[in-house]
Amino acid sequence: STPLIYTLVIKPFVIARDNSLDHISYLAYTDPLTQLPNRRLLSMHIEKCLASAVRHKVRGAVLLIDLDGFKTINDIHGHDAGDKVLVETAKRLLANTRAEDVAGRLGGDEFVILIQHLDSDEAVARNTAQQIAGKLVNAIKKPISFEGTSLNIGASIGIRLLEFKNQDSKSIIKEADSAMYHAKRTGAGRAVFFEENFKAT
């Protein structure tokens, strides 16, 4: 039979320790406001997806989403309103992506969606990524109610398709980011694919 000291002292200690380690790693990889994966965990997911894209020859995509009009909401209605917008946006991202995809928050009002297993054909992959991005733009722009007020934001999205070659998560996020800035500069509220010439601008 199990010694009493194990049941009374060691086992509860081991369980408590494991729970606190789980909690610490949860905190290390999760955005505290939205409960979405943070930059660190997103990068790990992207690296895994990049390796899979090369191995299985199936494209994925990274969508970098920046909220249009977020600063104005923070300035006019305060940080509680800003937080409400971020939490609501996180919910909408989760509601409009597939179970195998990963939604995360980079920080500030920037979010990332990692779309896995699109297609081996580039045109099909682009088309599906564009459709998902369009769906997200529409979902995010629906008004958010806050203390009797209707808050309106939009979203600009940069899309970076994952290639069948060695890439790293840092450069993928950076390139999705430059596509997002291009979307903002050319009218906001839309999605733009990354192109090599964006690096120069």
N, C-alpha and C positions, 0 to 999 in steps of 0.2 A: 504493500500500500504506500501511497505518497506520504512522505514525512510531513508532520503538522507545520513545521517551520516554513516548508515550501508553500503550502496552501495559504497560510496566514500572512507571511511576510514577502517571500521571494516572488511568488506568482503575481500578486497585486502590483509589486514594484515593477516587474518586467512589463506588465500590461500598461501601467502608467507611463513607463519610459518609452515604450513603443508608440503609444498614443501621442506623447509630447514630441517625439521625433517626427511622426507623421504630420503633426501640426506645424512644426518648424519648417519641414520641407514644403508643406502646403503654403505657408506664408512666403517662403523664398521664391515660389514659382507662380504666385497668384496676385493679381491686382486687388488690393483691399476694398476698393470702392465697388467695382463691378463684378468681382469674383471670377473674372476671366483670366486665362493664362497671361502672365506678364511677358516682357521682352525676352527674358532668359528662357522661359519655357517655350515661347514661340520659336525662338532660334533653334532649339533642340528639335522641335517638330519639323521645322523647315529643312534642317540638315538631314533628317530621316527621310523626308519626302524626296529630297534631291537625290539621295542614294538610291531610292526606290525607282525614281524616274529613269536614272541611268541603267539600272539593272533590268527593269521590266519594259523599258521603252514606252512608258505611258506618261504623258505630260500632266503637270499640275500647274497651278498658278498662285501667285501671291497678290492679293488685293490690299492696297494701302488706302485707308479711308480717313479723310480729314473733314471735320464738320465745318460747314460754311455758316458764319454768323454766330459762332459759339462765344467769341469774346464779347460781342455786343450783349448777349444774354447775361453773361457774368457781370458786365459793367452796369447794366440797367437793373437787373433783378437780383443780383447777388450770387454768392457761391452756392447757396442751397439749391437755387434754380439750376445753376450749372451742373451740380452733382446729379440732380434729377434727370437732366438731359443725358448725361453720360450713362447713368444706370438704365434709362429707358432705351437708349441707343443699343446698349449691350444686349438687352432682351430682344430687340428687333433683329439684331444680327443673328442671334441664336435661332430665332423663329424662321429666318429666311435662308438658312444654310442647311446642308445635308448633315446627317449624323456623323459621317466620316470626316467632315471638314472641321477645321479648328478656327475658332474666333478668339482673338486676344486683343489686349489693349497695350499699345506701345508706351503710352504716357500722354498727358495733356488731353487733347481731343483727337488723338490719332489711334485708330484701330487697324487691326490686320485680320484678314480672312485667308487662311491657307486652304486652297481647294485641291484635294487630292484626286488622283485617278480620273483625269478628264478624258483624254483620248490620245492615241498614238499619232493620229493625224492632226497636224497643226491647225488647219482651217476649222475642223470640228471643235478642237480644244478652245480656239479663240472665240468661236461662236458661243459655246456654252459659258465661258468665262464672262463674255459680254452680257449675256442674258442674266446671269447671276448678279453682275454689277448693276445692271439696270433695275432689277428687282430690289436691290439694296437701296439704291438712290430713291426709289419711290417709297419704300418702307420708312426710311429715315425722315423724309420730308413731311410726313403726316404730323399735324400739330400735337404738341405735348401739353397736357393741362397741368398747371402748377398754381396752387392757391387762387383758383378762380381766373387765372390768366392763361391765355393760349400762347405757348412758346413755339416759334417756328425756326427750324434750322434746315440746312440742306447738306449735301455730301458731295465732295469731289473725290474721285477714286482713280488711283494709278494701278494699272495691272501689269504684272511681270510674269510672263509665261516661263515655266521651268523647262530648260532644254535637256537634251540627252548628253550633257557634258558636265565636267566637274565645275560646279559653282559653289559659292558659300553663302550662308544665310545673310551675312552682313552686307555683301554687295547686292544680293537680291532685294533686301529691304531698301537699300539706298536707291536702287534703280526704280523700284515701285514708287518710292518717294519722289523721284524726279519726274516720273510720269504724272503723279498726283499734282505736283506744282504746275505742270504743263496744263492739266485739266482746269486748275484754278485760274491760270492766266488767260485761258481761252474761253472763259464764260462761266466757270463753276457749275455745280449741279450735274456733272457728267463724268463718264469714265473714259480714260485714255490709256492705250497700251504703251508700254515703254518702247522707245526706239533709240538706237545707238546715238543718233545726233542730239538727243536730249542732254547727253553728258557735256556737250560743249556749251550749252546755254546756262 
